[in-house]
Amino acid sequence: MAVLSREEVEKRVATGKTMHQVDLEGINLEEAELQGAIFTRCNLTNAQFSRAKLDCSIFTGSDLTGAVMHEATLREALLSQANLTNADLTGALLIETSFKEATLERTQSQEANLTSAFLINVNGFMADFSYSTLRRAYLNGSTLLMCLFDECQGDMMSAIQTDFTGSSLRRAHLDRAILLGANFSLAELDETNLRGCPLRHANFFSSDLRRTKLTKSNLEGAHLLRANAEGAQLNGTNLRGASMIEANFRAANFDSAFMEKAVTEGAQFDGASFKEAHR
């Protein structure tokens, strides 16, 4: 039960007072004007922030389990080390918001705008980013297991050494994303756009890459063991030294690809095109 009323919280924010380790469980702050609010290590479980104005607010270390921030505005807000388990951020405006080291277990972020957001070293499990915007976002070093990124807009995002194991990125737009050493094991990437991406040493073990567009990407040293890349577009792609063992590349396009020293034992290439490929 919240120890402060809505009116008391609004007054504190208006006067610039910090709320530290305050119990605000279940408080209703829907549509509140709380720009610049400071909630550090507060208990905000099940708090209601739908359509609230929270630009430049601070939630560092706070517990937002089950909080509802549907269509809230949190531009340049700080949610570093916050617990957002089961929180609802559907349709929220999160441009340049920081989630560094936050917990995003079963967090709902469908259709949220996370342009240039910082999701560095995040711990995510079964979080939903479907149809969200992640252009130029930073996901470096994060663990995002079994998460949904279907049809998200992630062009030019950075996800270096990020673990996407078991996640779904169907039809996502990730052209020119920086994905060096990313782990896509058991991930679903069918019809995903990954054109012009740095993917050196990325891991696609048993991933679904059917009809995936990887044109002119750099997969040098990548691991594609048992991947299903039937019909994938790999024209102009750098696959030097890649491990393609027992993978399915039926009807794939390798035109002008660079495949020197690639390991292809047991791989299937029926109907694939290799015009001007370097093998």
MOMOMO-V227538 format. One record per helix or strand. SS is the DSSP state (A for helix, B for strand). FROM is the first residue (numbers start at 1). LEN is the number of residues. If there is no record, write none. Layout:
ss=SS from=FROM len=LEN
ss=SS from=FROM len=LEN
This chain:
ss=A from=6 len=9
ss=B from=19 len=2
ss=B from=23 len=1
ss=B from=28 len=1
ss=B from=33 len=1
ss=B from=38 len=3
ss=B from=43 len=1
ss=B from=48 len=1
ss=B from=53 len=1
ss=B from=58 len=1
ss=B from=63 len=1
ss=B from=68 len=1
ss=B from=73 len=1
ss=B from=78 len=1
ss=B from=83 len=1
ss=B from=88 len=1
ss=B from=93 len=1
ss=B from=98 len=1
ss=B from=103 len=3
ss=B from=108 len=1
ss=B from=113 len=1
ss=B from=118 len=1
ss=B from=123 len=3
ss=B from=128 len=1
ss=B from=133 len=1
ss=B from=138 len=1
ss=B from=143 len=3
ss=B from=148 len=1
ss=B from=153 len=1
ss=B from=158 len=1
ss=B from=163 len=1
ss=B from=168 len=1
ss=B from=173 len=1
ss=B from=178 len=1
ss=B from=183 len=1
ss=B from=188 len=1
ss=B from=193 len=1
ss=B from=198 len=1
ss=B from=203 len=1
ss=B from=208 len=1
ss=B from=213 len=1
ss=B from=218 len=1
ss=B from=223 len=1
ss=B from=228 len=1
ss=B from=233 len=1
ss=B from=238 len=1
ss=B from=243 len=1
ss=B from=248 len=1
ss=B from=253 len=1
ss=B from=258 len=1
ss=B from=263 len=1
ss=B from=268 len=1
ss=B from=273 len=1
ss=B from=278 len=1
